[in-house]
Amino acid sequence: MTPPPPPGSRPARHRPGPLHGHAVGRYGLLTLTALVFLVFSLALPRTFPTLGNVSSILSNQSIPALLALGATIPITSGKFDLSLGYGLGLAHVMVLHLIVDEGWPWPPACLVVVAGGLVAGVVNGVVVEFVRIDSFIATLGTGSIMYAVTGWLTEGGRIVPGPQGLPPAFTALYDTRFLGLPVPAFYVLAVVTVLWIVLERLPLGRSLYVIGSNPRAAVLLGIPTRRCCIYAFAGSGLVVGFAGVLLAAQQQIGNPSVGLDYLLPAFVGALLGSTTVRPGRANALGTLVAVTLLAVGLAGIGQLGAAFWATPLFNGCALLLAVGLAGYAARRRLRTRAEEDPQPSPSAPV
C-alpha cells in the first residue's frame, strides 16, 4: 500500500517525454536545415543538390563558421566580443604584410599572427574583467584600435603580391581538398570538436556556463570568474587569428575593410546556435547547425537570382530571429528547471 504524500508536498507533474518539447528544441533547427535544403533542391534540381554546390558552400562558409565559433566562446560566459570583425581584418592583412612586404617565410608569419590573435583576446579579457568595462564597449573600443592599426599597415590601400604571387604551400591552406571535400571544412570540424570537448567535458567549460547563467553564484562557488572569462576571450582571439590566416590564403590580397562583413553573420550563427542541441545556452554543435542553415539559405537565394541587398536583409532578419529565439529558449529552460525542482510551499509545516 503506497503511503500518502507528506503534508504540504506538491503532487508530481507529468513531464513531457523526449519526443515532445525537448526534442523540438534540440533538433528543430537541424530539421529546418534539412527542409530548407530539400526545398532549394526541388526548386533548383540541376544546380543545388550537387557535390560541386555542397563543396562550394563548405568552402565559402568556412570562415564565417570559424568566426561564429569564436564568438560562441565568450557568449558562454555572458560576454560579447565585438572586435571579431576588426581582428579578422587585421590578422589577414598582417599575414600578407609579413609575407609580401617584409619577406617572411609563410609558416612563422602564420604562427605570429595566430599568437597575436591570442594576445589580443587576452587584452580584451583584461580590459573587461580588471578595468571593469562592459564587454560591448570594451571590445568595440579595442576593435576600433585594431581597425586603426590595419589602416596604418596598409596606408588605406590594399596589399597586392608581386608577379610571383604567394607561396603555393600557403594558398594550399585554403585550396586543398581532402576526401573530395575542401580542407577548410575539416578545420571547422576540428575547431567544433575541440570546443565541444572544452565546453561540455572540461571544468573550464562548466565554469563558463555557470558564470554566464549566474555570475554571483559562480563567485560563491569559488569559481575564478575573472580568469575564466580571460580564457574565453583568449580562445576567441585564437580562433579569429586562425580565421585571418585562412582568409589571407583565400583572398590572396590584403583588404583593410573586409573583416567587417563577417561580424554580423558570426553573431547570427552563435546566437541562433544557442537555440538548438542545448537550447538556452551557447554550444559548439548548435553553432555548427546554425551556420549550416544560414549557409544553405544564402546559397539558395543566391542561386535563385536574388538582388545584392538580399544577403544583408537575410542576415539582419536572422539576427533578430536568433536573439528572440535565444531569449525564449533561456526563459523556457528556467521555467523547466523551476518545475522540476519546486520550492516548498510557504504554508507547509516545518
TIBA-456169 format. One record per residue (C-alpha): residue in three letters; x, y, z; residue number from 1. Coordinates in steps of 0.25 Angstrom, whole numbers, padded with zeros to 4 digits. Layout:
BEGIN
<aa: ALA | east: X | north: Y | up: Z | i: NUM>
...
***
This chain:
BEGIN
<aa: MET | east: 0000 | north: 0000 | up: 0000 | i: 1>
<aa: THR | east: 0006 | north: 0013 | up: -0004 | i: 2>
<aa: PRO | east: 0008 | north: 0023 | up: 0007 | i: 3>
<aa: PRO | east: 0001 | north: 0037 | up: 0006 | i: 4>
<aa: PRO | east: 0009 | north: 0048 | up: 0002 | i: 5>
<aa: PRO | east: 0014 | north: 0057 | up: 0013 | i: 6>
<aa: PRO | east: 0006 | north: 0070 | up: 0017 | i: 7>
<aa: GLY | east: 0010 | north: 0082 | up: 0009 | i: 8>
<aa: SER | east: 0016 | north: 0074 | up: -0003 | i: 9>
<aa: ARG | east: 0012 | north: 0076 | up: -0017 | i: 10>
<aa: PRO | east: 0007 | north: 0065 | up: -0026 | i: 11>
<aa: ALA | east: 0017 | north: 0061 | up: -0036 | i: 12>
<aa: ARG | east: 0015 | north: 0067 | up: -0050 | i: 13>
<aa: HIS | east: 0015 | north: 0059 | up: -0063 | i: 14>
<aa: ARG | east: 0028 | north: 0062 | up: -0070 | i: 15>
<aa: PRO | east: 0028 | north: 0062 | up: -0085 | i: 16>
<aa: GLY | east: 0035 | north: 0051 | up: -0092 | i: 17>
<aa: PRO | east: 0047 | north: 0052 | up: -0101 | i: 18>
<aa: LEU | east: 0038 | north: 0053 | up: -0113 | i: 19>
<aa: HIS | east: 0031 | north: 0066 | up: -0108 | i: 20>
<aa: GLY | east: 0036 | north: 0080 | up: -0105 | i: 21>
<aa: HIS | east: 0051 | north: 0076 | up: -0102 | i: 22>
<aa: ALA | east: 0052 | north: 0069 | up: -0115 | i: 23>
<aa: VAL | east: 0047 | north: 0080 | up: -0123 | i: 24>
<aa: GLY | east: 0057 | north: 0090 | up: -0116 | i: 25>
<aa: ARG | east: 0069 | north: 0081 | up: -0118 | i: 26>
<aa: TYR | east: 0066 | north: 0076 | up: -0132 | i: 27>
<aa: GLY | east: 0056 | north: 0086 | up: -0138 | i: 28>
<aa: LEU | east: 0067 | north: 0095 | up: -0145 | i: 29>
<aa: LEU | east: 0074 | north: 0083 | up: -0151 | i: 30>
<aa: THR | east: 0061 | north: 0078 | up: -0156 | i: 31>
<aa: LEU | east: 0059 | north: 0092 | up: -0162 | i: 32>
<aa: THR | east: 0072 | north: 0092 | up: -0169 | i: 33>
<aa: ALA | east: 0069 | north: 0079 | up: -0176 | i: 34>
<aa: LEU | east: 0055 | north: 0084 | up: -0180 | i: 35>
<aa: VAL | east: 0062 | north: 0097 | up: -0186 | i: 36>
<aa: PHE | east: 0072 | north: 0088 | up: -0193 | i: 37>
<aa: LEU | east: 0061 | north: 0080 | up: -0199 | i: 38>
<aa: VAL | east: 0052 | north: 0092 | up: -0203 | i: 39>
<aa: PHE | east: 0064 | north: 0098 | up: -0211 | i: 40>
<aa: SER | east: 0068 | north: 0085 | up: -0217 | i: 41>
<aa: LEU | east: 0054 | north: 0083 | up: -0222 | i: 42>
<aa: ALA | east: 0054 | north: 0098 | up: -0227 | i: 43>
<aa: LEU | east: 0068 | north: 0096 | up: -0234 | i: 44>
<aa: PRO | east: 0069 | north: 0082 | up: -0237 | i: 45>
<aa: ARG | east: 0081 | north: 0083 | up: -0247 | i: 46>
<aa: THR | east: 0090 | north: 0092 | up: -0238 | i: 47>
<aa: PHE | east: 0087 | north: 0091 | up: -0223 | i: 48>
<aa: PRO | east: 0087 | north: 0077 | up: -0219 | i: 49>
<aa: THR | east: 0101 | north: 0074 | up: -0226 | i: 50>
<aa: LEU | east: 0114 | north: 0071 | up: -0220 | i: 51>
<aa: GLY | east: 0120 | north: 0084 | up: -0226 | i: 52>
<aa: ASN | east: 0110 | north: 0092 | up: -0219 | i: 53>
<aa: VAL | east: 0112 | north: 0086 | up: -0206 | i: 54>
<aa: SER | east: 0127 | north: 0087 | up: -0207 | i: 55>
<aa: SER | east: 0125 | north: 0102 | up: -0211 | i: 56>
<aa: ILE | east: 0116 | north: 0104 | up: -0198 | i: 57>
<aa: LEU | east: 0126 | north: 0097 | up: -0189 | i: 58>
<aa: SER | east: 0138 | north: 0105 | up: -0195 | i: 59>
<aa: ASN | east: 0131 | north: 0119 | up: -0195 | i: 60>
<aa: GLN | east: 0125 | north: 0118 | up: -0181 | i: 61>
<aa: SER | east: 0137 | north: 0112 | up: -0174 | i: 62>
<aa: ILE | east: 0142 | north: 0126 | up: -0170 | i: 63>
<aa: PRO | east: 0128 | north: 0131 | up: -0165 | i: 64>
<aa: ALA | east: 0127 | north: 0117 | up: -0157 | i: 65>
<aa: LEU | east: 0140 | north: 0119 | up: -0151 | i: 66>
<aa: LEU | east: 0137 | north: 0133 | up: -0146 | i: 67>
<aa: ALA | east: 0123 | north: 0129 | up: -0141 | i: 68>
<aa: LEU | east: 0130 | north: 0118 | up: -0133 | i: 69>
<aa: GLY | east: 0140 | north: 0129 | up: -0128 | i: 70>
<aa: ALA | east: 0128 | north: 0138 | up: -0124 | i: 71>
<aa: THR | east: 0122 | north: 0126 | up: -0116 | i: 72>
<aa: ILE | east: 0133 | north: 0124 | up: -0106 | i: 73>
<aa: PRO | east: 0131 | north: 0138 | up: -0099 | i: 74>
<aa: ILE | east: 0116 | north: 0137 | up: -0100 | i: 75>
<aa: THR | east: 0116 | north: 0124 | up: -0091 | i: 76>
<aa: SER | east: 0121 | north: 0134 | up: -0080 | i: 77>
<aa: GLY | east: 0111 | north: 0144 | up: -0083 | i: 78>
<aa: LYS | east: 0120 | north: 0153 | up: -0091 | i: 79>
<aa: PHE | east: 0121 | north: 0158 | up: -0105 | i: 80>
<aa: ASP | east: 0133 | north: 0161 | up: -0114 | i: 81>
<aa: LEU | east: 0130 | north: 0172 | up: -0124 | i: 82>
<aa: SER | east: 0145 | north: 0172 | up: -0128 | i: 83>
<aa: LEU | east: 0144 | north: 0159 | up: -0136 | i: 84>
<aa: GLY | east: 0142 | north: 0166 | up: -0150 | i: 85>
<aa: TYR | east: 0153 | north: 0176 | up: -0147 | i: 86>
<aa: GLY | east: 0162 | north: 0165 | up: -0142 | i: 87>
<aa: LEU | east: 0159 | north: 0157 | up: -0155 | i: 88>
<aa: GLY | east: 0163 | north: 0168 | up: -0164 | i: 89>
<aa: LEU | east: 0176 | north: 0172 | up: -0156 | i: 90>
<aa: ALA | east: 0180 | north: 0157 | up: -0156 | i: 91>
<aa: HIS | east: 0179 | north: 0155 | up: -0171 | i: 92>
<aa: VAL | east: 0185 | north: 0168 | up: -0174 | i: 93>
<aa: MET | east: 0197 | north: 0165 | up: -0164 | i: 94>
<aa: VAL | east: 0200 | north: 0151 | up: -0171 | i: 95>
<aa: LEU | east: 0201 | north: 0157 | up: -0184 | i: 96>
<aa: HIS | east: 0209 | north: 0169 | up: -0179 | i: 97>
<aa: LEU | east: 0219 | north: 0160 | up: -0173 | i: 98>
<aa: ILE | east: 0220 | north: 0151 | up: -0185 | i: 99>
<aa: VAL | east: 0219 | north: 0161 | up: -0196 | i: 100>
<aa: ASP | east: 0225 | north: 0174 | up: -0191 | i: 101>
<aa: GLU | east: 0235 | north: 0168 | up: -0180 | i: 102>
<aa: GLY | east: 0239 | north: 0155 | up: -0188 | i: 103>
<aa: TRP | east: 0236 | north: 0146 | up: -0176 | i: 104>
<aa: PRO | east: 0234 | north: 0131 | up: -0179 | i: 105>
<aa: TRP | east: 0219 | north: 0128 | up: -0178 | i: 106>
<aa: PRO | east: 0220 | north: 0118 | up: -0166 | i: 107>
<aa: PRO | east: 0226 | north: 0127 | up: -0156 | i: 108>
<aa: ALA | east: 0217 | north: 0139 | up: -0161 | i: 109>
<aa: CYS | east: 0205 | north: 0130 | up: -0159 | i: 110>
<aa: LEU | east: 0209 | north: 0126 | up: -0145 | i: 111>
<aa: VAL | east: 0212 | north: 0140 | up: -0141 | i: 112>
<aa: VAL | east: 0198 | north: 0145 | up: -0146 | i: 113>
<aa: VAL | east: 0191 | north: 0133 | up: -0138 | i: 114>
<aa: ALA | east: 0199 | north: 0137 | up: -0126 | i: 115>
<aa: GLY | east: 0195 | north: 0151 | up: -0128 | i: 116>
<aa: GLY | east: 0181 | north: 0147 | up: -0128 | i: 117>
<aa: LEU | east: 0183 | north: 0140 | up: -0115 | i: 118>
<aa: VAL | east: 0189 | north: 0153 | up: -0109 | i: 119>
<aa: ALA | east: 0178 | north: 0162 | up: -0114 | i: 120>
<aa: GLY | east: 0168 | north: 0153 | up: -0107 | i: 121>
<aa: VAL | east: 0175 | north: 0153 | up: -0094 | i: 122>
<aa: VAL | east: 0175 | north: 0168 | up: -0095 | i: 123>
<aa: ASN | east: 0160 | north: 0168 | up: -0097 | i: 124>
<aa: GLY | east: 0158 | north: 0160 | up: -0085 | i: 125>
<aa: VAL | east: 0167 | north: 0168 | up: -0076 | i: 126>
<aa: VAL | east: 0160 | north: 0181 | up: -0081 | i: 127>
<aa: VAL | east: 0146 | north: 0175 | up: -0078 | i: 128>
<aa: GLU | east: 0150 | north: 0168 | up: -0065 | i: 129>
<aa: PHE | east: 0160 | north: 0177 | up: -0058 | i: 130>
<aa: VAL | east: 0157 | north: 0190 | up: -0064 | i: 131>
<aa: ARG | east: 0142 | north: 0187 | up: -0062 | i: 132>
<aa: ILE | east: 0137 | north: 0192 | up: -0075 | i: 133>
<aa: ASP | east: 0125 | north: 0185 | up: -0081 | i: 134>
<aa: SER | east: 0129 | north: 0175 | up: -0092 | i: 135>
<aa: PHE | east: 0121 | north: 0182 | up: -0103 | i: 136>
<aa: ILE | east: 0128 | north: 0196 | up: -0100 | i: 137>
<aa: ALA | east: 0142 | north: 0190 | up: -0097 | i: 138>
<aa: THR | east: 0142 | north: 0181 | up: -0110 | i: 139>
<aa: LEU | east: 0137 | north: 0191 | up: -0118 | i: 140>
<aa: GLY | east: 0148 | north: 0201 | up: -0114 | i: 141>
<aa: THR | east: 0159 | north: 0190 | up: -0116 | i: 142>
<aa: GLY | east: 0153 | north: 0187 | up: -0129 | i: 143>
<aa: SER | east: 0154 | north: 0201 | up: -0133 | i: 144>
<aa: ILE | east: 0168 | north: 0201 | up: -0129 | i: 145>
<aa: MET | east: 0171 | north: 0189 | up: -0138 | i: 146>
<aa: TYR | east: 0164 | north: 0195 | up: -0150 | i: 147>
<aa: ALA | east: 0173 | north: 0207 | up: -0148 | i: 148>
<aa: VAL | east: 0185 | north: 0198 | up: -0148 | i: 149>
<aa: THR | east: 0180 | north: 0191 | up: -0160 | i: 150>
<aa: GLY | east: 0179 | north: 0205 | up: -0167 | i: 151>
<aa: TRP | east: 0193 | north: 0209 | up: -0163 | i: 152>
<aa: LEU | east: 0199 | north: 0196 | up: -0168 | i: 153>
<aa: THR | east: 0192 | north: 0197 | up: -0182 | i: 154>
<aa: GLU | east: 0192 | north: 0212 | up: -0183 | i: 155>
<aa: GLY | east: 0178 | north: 0211 | up: -0187 | i: 156>
<aa: GLY | east: 0181 | north: 0203 | up: -0199 | i: 157>
<aa: ARG | east: 0182 | north: 0188 | up: -0202 | i: 158>
<aa: ILE | east: 0194 | north: 0179 | up: -0201 | i: 159>
<aa: VAL | east: 0196 | north: 0172 | up: -0214 | i: 160>
<aa: PRO | east: 0206 | north: 0161 | up: -0216 | i: 161>
<aa: GLY | east: 0217 | north: 0163 | up: -0227 | i: 162>
<aa: PRO | east: 0217 | north: 0155 | up: -0240 | i: 163>
<aa: GLN | east: 0222 | north: 0143 | up: -0234 | i: 164>
<aa: GLY | east: 0210 | north: 0142 | up: -0225 | i: 165>
<aa: LEU | east: 0208 | north: 0136 | up: -0211 | i: 166>
<aa: PRO | east: 0215 | north: 0123 | up: -0208 | i: 167>
<aa: PRO | east: 0207 | north: 0111 | up: -0213 | i: 168>
<aa: ALA | east: 0208 | north: 0104 | up: -0199 | i: 169>
<aa: PHE | east: 0202 | north: 0116 | up: -0193 | i: 170>
<aa: THR | east: 0190 | north: 0117 | up: -0202 | i: 171>
<aa: ALA | east: 0188 | north: 0102 | up: -0201 | i: 172>
<aa: LEU | east: 0184 | north: 0104 | up: -0187 | i: 173>
<aa: TYR | east: 0170 | north: 0108 | up: -0193 | i: 174>
<aa: ASP | east: 0171 | north: 0102 | up: -0207 | i: 175>
<aa: THR | east: 0174 | north: 0088 | up: -0204 | i: 176>
<aa: ARG | east: 0163 | north: 0077 | up: -0204 | i: 177>
<aa: PHE | east: 0163 | north: 0064 | up: -0195 | i: 178>
<aa: LEU | east: 0154 | north: 0052 | up: -0197 | i: 179>
<aa: GLY | east: 0147 | north: 0060 | up: -0208 | i: 180>
<aa: LEU | east: 0143 | north: 0072 | up: -0199 | i: 181>
<aa: PRO | east: 0150 | north: 0085 | up: -0197 | i: 182>
<aa: VAL | east: 0160 | north: 0085 | up: -0186 | i: 183>
<aa: PRO | east: 0154 | north: 0097 | up: -0179 | i: 184>
<aa: ALA | east: 0142 | north: 0089 | up: -0175 | i: 185>
<aa: PHE | east: 0151 | north: 0080 | up: -0167 | i: 186>
<aa: TYR | east: 0157 | north: 0092 | up: -0160 | i: 187>
<aa: VAL | east: 0143 | north: 0095 | up: -0156 | i: 188>
<aa: LEU | east: 0140 | north: 0081 | up: -0151 | i: 189>
<aa: ALA | east: 0153 | north: 0081 | up: -0143 | i: 190>
<aa: VAL | east: 0150 | north: 0094 | up: -0136 | i: 191>
<aa: VAL | east: 0136 | north: 0089 | up: -0133 | i: 192>
<aa: THR | east: 0142 | north: 0076 | up: -0127 | i: 193>
<aa: VAL | east: 0152 | north: 0084 | up: -0118 | i: 194>
<aa: LEU | east: 0141 | north: 0094 | up: -0114 | i: 195>
<aa: TRP | east: 0131 | north: 0083 | up: -0111 | i: 196>
<aa: ILE | east: 0141 | north: 0076 | up: -0102 | i: 197>
<aa: VAL | east: 0145 | north: 0088 | up: -0095 | i: 198>
<aa: LEU | east: 0131 | north: 0093 | up: -0092 | i: 199>
<aa: GLU | east: 0124 | north: 0080 | up: -0089 | i: 200>
<aa: ARG | east: 0135 | north: 0071 | up: -0083 | i: 201>
<aa: LEU | east: 0145 | north: 0080 | up: -0076 | i: 202>
<aa: PRO | east: 0143 | north: 0088 | up: -0063 | i: 203>
<aa: LEU | east: 0146 | north: 0101 | up: -0071 | i: 204>
<aa: GLY | east: 0134 | north: 0099 | up: -0079 | i: 205>
<aa: ARG | east: 0125 | north: 0096 | up: -0068 | i: 206>
<aa: SER | east: 0131 | north: 0109 | up: -0060 | i: 207>
<aa: LEU | east: 0128 | north: 0118 | up: -0072 | i: 208>
<aa: TYR | east: 0113 | north: 0113 | up: -0073 | i: 209>
<aa: VAL | east: 0111 | north: 0115 | up: -0058 | i: 210>
<aa: ILE | east: 0117 | north: 0129 | up: -0060 | i: 211>
<aa: GLY | east: 0108 | north: 0132 | up: -0072 | i: 212>
<aa: SER | east: 0096 | north: 0128 | up: -0064 | i: 213>
<aa: ASN | east: 0098 | north: 0133 | up: -0050 | i: 214>
<aa: PRO | east: 0111 | north: 0141 | up: -0048 | i: 215>
<aa: ARG | east: 0108 | north: 0143 | up: -0033 | i: 216>
<aa: ALA | east: 0106 | north: 0128 | up: -0031 | i: 217>
<aa: ALA | east: 0119 | north: 0126 | up: -0038 | i: 218>
<aa: VAL | east: 0127 | north: 0135 | up: -0029 | i: 219>
<aa: LEU | east: 0120 | north: 0128 | up: -0017 | i: 220>
<aa: LEU | east: 0124 | north: 0114 | up: -0022 | i: 221>
<aa: GLY | east: 0139 | north: 0119 | up: -0023 | i: 222>
<aa: ILE | east: 0140 | north: 0119 | up: -0038 | i: 223>
<aa: PRO | east: 0151 | north: 0129 | up: -0042 | i: 224>
<aa: THR | east: 0142 | north: 0137 | up: -0051 | i: 225>
<aa: ARG | east: 0152 | north: 0147 | up: -0056 | i: 226>
<aa: ARG | east: 0162 | north: 0137 | up: -0060 | i: 227>
<aa: CYS | east: 0151 | north: 0128 | up: -0067 | i: 228>
<aa: CYS | east: 0146 | north: 0140 | up: -0075 | i: 229>
<aa: ILE | east: 0160 | north: 0144 | up: -0079 | i: 230>
<aa: TYR | east: 0162 | north: 0129 | up: -0084 | i: 231>
<aa: ALA | east: 0149 | north: 0131 | up: -0092 | i: 232>
<aa: PHE | east: 0153 | north: 0144 | up: -0099 | i: 233>
<aa: ALA | east: 0167 | north: 0137 | up: -0102 | i: 234>
<aa: GLY | east: 0161 | north: 0125 | up: -0108 | i: 235>
<aa: SER | east: 0152 | north: 0135 | up: -0117 | i: 236>
<aa: GLY | east: 0164 | north: 0143 | up: -0121 | i: 237>
<aa: LEU | east: 0172 | north: 0130 | up: -0124 | i: 238>
<aa: VAL | east: 0161 | north: 0125 | up: -0134 | i: 239>
<aa: VAL | east: 0160 | north: 0139 | up: -0140 | i: 240>
<aa: GLY | east: 0175 | north: 0139 | up: -0143 | i: 241>
<aa: PHE | east: 0174 | north: 0125 | up: -0150 | i: 242>
<aa: ALA | east: 0162 | north: 0130 | up: -0158 | i: 243>
<aa: GLY | east: 0170 | north: 0142 | up: -0162 | i: 244>
<aa: VAL | east: 0181 | north: 0133 | up: -0167 | i: 245>
<aa: LEU | east: 0171 | north: 0125 | up: -0175 | i: 246>
<aa: LEU | east: 0164 | north: 0138 | up: -0181 | i: 247>
<aa: ALA | east: 0178 | north: 0142 | up: -0186 | i: 248>
<aa: ALA | east: 0180 | north: 0129 | up: -0193 | i: 249>
<aa: GLN | east: 0167 | north: 0130 | up: -0199 | i: 250>
<aa: GLN | east: 0167 | north: 0145 | up: -0204 | i: 251>
<aa: GLN | east: 0182 | north: 0146 | up: -0206 | i: 252>
<aa: ILE | east: 0180 | north: 0161 | up: -0206 | i: 253>
<aa: GLY | east: 0180 | north: 0169 | up: -0193 | i: 254>
<aa: ASN | east: 0167 | north: 0177 | up: -0192 | i: 255>
<aa: PRO | east: 0167 | north: 0186 | up: -0179 | i: 256>
<aa: SER | east: 0151 | north: 0186 | up: -0178 | i: 257>
<aa: VAL | east: 0148 | north: 0172 | up: -0182 | i: 258>
<aa: GLY | east: 0147 | north: 0167 | up: -0167 | i: 259>
<aa: LEU | east: 0135 | north: 0176 | up: -0164 | i: 260>
<aa: ASP | east: 0126 | north: 0168 | up: -0174 | i: 261>
<aa: TYR | east: 0128 | north: 0155 | up: -0165 | i: 262>
<aa: LEU | east: 0123 | north: 0161 | up: -0152 | i: 263>
<aa: LEU | east: 0108 | north: 0160 | up: -0153 | i: 264>
<aa: PRO | east: 0108 | north: 0146 | up: -0159 | i: 265>
<aa: ALA | east: 0117 | north: 0142 | up: -0147 | i: 266>
<aa: PHE | east: 0107 | north: 0146 | up: -0136 | i: 267>
<aa: VAL | east: 0095 | north: 0141 | up: -0144 | i: 268>
<aa: GLY | east: 0101 | north: 0127 | up: -0144 | i: 269>
<aa: ALA | east: 0106 | north: 0128 | up: -0130 | i: 270>
<aa: LEU | east: 0092 | north: 0133 | up: -0124 | i: 271>
<aa: LEU | east: 0084 | north: 0124 | up: -0133 | i: 272>
<aa: GLY | east: 0092 | north: 0112 | up: -0129 | i: 273>
<aa: SER | east: 0089 | north: 0115 | up: -0115 | i: 274>
<aa: THR | east: 0074 | north: 0111 | up: -0118 | i: 275>
<aa: THR | east: 0077 | north: 0097 | up: -0122 | i: 276>
<aa: VAL | east: 0085 | north: 0084 | up: -0117 | i: 277>
<aa: ARG | east: 0086 | north: 0091 | up: -0104 | i: 278>
<aa: PRO | east: 0074 | north: 0101 | up: -0104 | i: 279>
<aa: GLY | east: 0077 | north: 0113 | up: -0095 | i: 280>
<aa: ARG | east: 0092 | north: 0113 | up: -0095 | i: 281>
<aa: ALA | east: 0103 | north: 0115 | up: -0106 | i: 282>
<aa: ASN | east: 0109 | north: 0102 | up: -0111 | i: 283>
<aa: ALA | east: 0118 | north: 0098 | up: -0122 | i: 284>
<aa: LEU | east: 0109 | north: 0087 | up: -0129 | i: 285>
<aa: GLY | east: 0098 | north: 0097 | up: -0129 | i: 286>
<aa: THR | east: 0106 | north: 0108 | up: -0135 | i: 287>
<aa: LEU | east: 0110 | north: 0098 | up: -0146 | i: 288>
<aa: VAL | east: 0096 | north: 0095 | up: -0149 | i: 289>
<aa: ALA | east: 0092 | north: 0109 | up: -0149 | i: 290>
<aa: VAL | east: 0104 | north: 0113 | up: -0158 | i: 291>
<aa: THR | east: 0099 | north: 0101 | up: -0168 | i: 292>
<aa: LEU | east: 0085 | north: 0106 | up: -0168 | i: 293>
<aa: LEU | east: 0090 | north: 0121 | up: -0171 | i: 294>
<aa: ALA | east: 0100 | north: 0115 | up: -0182 | i: 295>
<aa: VAL | east: 0089 | north: 0107 | up: -0189 | i: 296>
<aa: GLY | east: 0079 | north: 0119 | up: -0189 | i: 297>
<aa: LEU | east: 0089 | north: 0129 | up: -0194 | i: 298>
<aa: ALA | east: 0093 | north: 0119 | up: -0205 | i: 299>
<aa: GLY | east: 0079 | north: 0116 | up: -0209 | i: 300>
<aa: ILE | east: 0074 | north: 0131 | up: -0210 | i: 301>
<aa: GLY | east: 0087 | north: 0134 | up: -0218 | i: 302>
<aa: GLN | east: 0085 | north: 0123 | up: -0228 | i: 303>
<aa: LEU | east: 0070 | north: 0128 | up: -0229 | i: 304>
<aa: GLY | east: 0076 | north: 0141 | up: -0234 | i: 305>
<aa: ALA | east: 0073 | north: 0150 | up: -0222 | i: 306>
<aa: ALA | east: 0078 | north: 0164 | up: -0222 | i: 307>
<aa: PHE | east: 0090 | north: 0169 | up: -0215 | i: 308>
<aa: TRP | east: 0083 | north: 0174 | up: -0203 | i: 309>
<aa: ALA | east: 0076 | north: 0161 | up: -0200 | i: 310>
<aa: THR | east: 0089 | north: 0156 | up: -0193 | i: 311>
<aa: PRO | east: 0089 | north: 0167 | up: -0182 | i: 312>
<aa: LEU | east: 0074 | north: 0166 | up: -0181 | i: 313>
<aa: PHE | east: 0075 | north: 0151 | up: -0179 | i: 314>
<aa: ASN | east: 0086 | north: 0153 | up: -0168 | i: 315>
<aa: GLY | east: 0078 | north: 0164 | up: -0161 | i: 316>
<aa: CYS | east: 0065 | north: 0156 | up: -0160 | i: 317>
<aa: ALA | east: 0073 | north: 0144 | up: -0156 | i: 318>
<aa: LEU | east: 0079 | north: 0152 | up: -0145 | i: 319>
<aa: LEU | east: 0066 | north: 0157 | up: -0140 | i: 320>
<aa: LEU | east: 0060 | north: 0143 | up: -0140 | i: 321>
<aa: ALA | east: 0073 | north: 0138 | up: -0133 | i: 322>
<aa: VAL | east: 0072 | north: 0148 | up: -0122 | i: 323>
<aa: GLY | east: 0057 | north: 0145 | up: -0120 | i: 324>
<aa: LEU | east: 0059 | north: 0130 | up: -0120 | i: 325>
<aa: ALA | east: 0071 | north: 0130 | up: -0111 | i: 326>
<aa: GLY | east: 0063 | north: 0139 | up: -0101 | i: 327>
<aa: TYR | east: 0051 | north: 0129 | up: -0102 | i: 328>
<aa: ALA | east: 0060 | north: 0117 | up: -0100 | i: 329>
<aa: ALA | east: 0067 | north: 0123 | up: -0088 | i: 330>
<aa: ARG | east: 0053 | north: 0126 | up: -0081 | i: 331>
<aa: ARG | east: 0047 | north: 0113 | up: -0084 | i: 332>
<aa: ARG | east: 0060 | north: 0106 | up: -0078 | i: 333>
<aa: LEU | east: 0058 | north: 0114 | up: -0066 | i: 334>
<aa: ARG | east: 0043 | north: 0110 | up: -0065 | i: 335>
<aa: THR | east: 0046 | north: 0096 | up: -0067 | i: 336>
<aa: ARG | east: 0057 | north: 0096 | up: -0056 | i: 337>
<aa: ALA | east: 0047 | north: 0102 | up: -0047 | i: 338>
<aa: GLU | east: 0036 | north: 0092 | up: -0050 | i: 339>
<aa: GLU | east: 0046 | north: 0080 | up: -0048 | i: 340>
<aa: ASP | east: 0051 | north: 0086 | up: -0034 | i: 341>
<aa: PRO | east: 0040 | north: 0093 | up: -0028 | i: 342>
<aa: GLN | east: 0042 | north: 0101 | up: -0015 | i: 343>
<aa: PRO | east: 0034 | north: 0097 | up: -0003 | i: 344>
<aa: SER | east: 0021 | north: 0104 | up: -0001 | i: 345>
<aa: PRO | east: 0022 | north: 0115 | up: 0010 | i: 346>
<aa: SER | east: 0010 | north: 0110 | up: 0017 | i: 347>
<aa: ALA | east: 0016 | north: 0096 | up: 0018 | i: 348>
<aa: PRO | east: 0019 | north: 0092 | up: 0033 | i: 349>
<aa: VAL | east: 0033 | north: 0091 | up: 0037 | i: 350>
***
